[in-house]
Structure formats: structure tokens, C-alpha cells
Amino acid sequence: MITAIVLVKTSVDQIPDIAESIAALDGVSEVYSVTGEYDLVAMVRVRHHDDLADIIPGQLNKVPGVKDTETHVAFRTYSQHDLEAAFAIGLDS
């Protein structure tokens, strides 16, 4: 699974509507309203790199009110949940 983190600048008065439109796109697993330079963070999860082109510039960037995006593709995923599960292998509960 390929994960891309998409930082989105929007029309501030339309953040909830834009977030809902982005969240409805296939491949978008979550959309967060955030503070800072960007207004939204969208998590895109796909099976193939080519799918990113279909979703991000092909659909997400075309959502009315989206002004700019910056995309970061993840190499690996690290989470506390995954680490706890890995270290618990072979241990009795």
C-alpha cells in the first residue's frame, strides 16, 4: 500500500465542504482540518503509484475551493500500535 500525505490550501470559508468533497474521493482515507500554513491534510492510500496521479492532480486538485497542494509520499509507516504488536510476538498475555 502506498500512502501519500497531501497538504491542502483552501478557501477558508469553505473548509468543511471542501474537506467532505475530498474525503468522498476513492483512495482518500482521512481528511484533517489543521492549523498552520495549510488548511487540510488528506491521507491518500493506493495500491499503485499511477493511482496517485489519478487521485491527486486528477481529482483532489480539481475540487472547487482547493487553491494549492503539496504532496509527500511515505516510505515507511511507524506507529506505536505496530511497535507494540511487534515486540509482543511470542509473549504470553
Buried (B, 14 or more C-beta within 10 A) or exposed (E): EBBBBBBBBBEEEBBEBBBEBBBEBEBBEEBBBEEEEBBBBBBBBBEEEEBBEBBBEEBBBEBEBBEEBEBEEEEEEEEEEEEEEEEEEEEEE
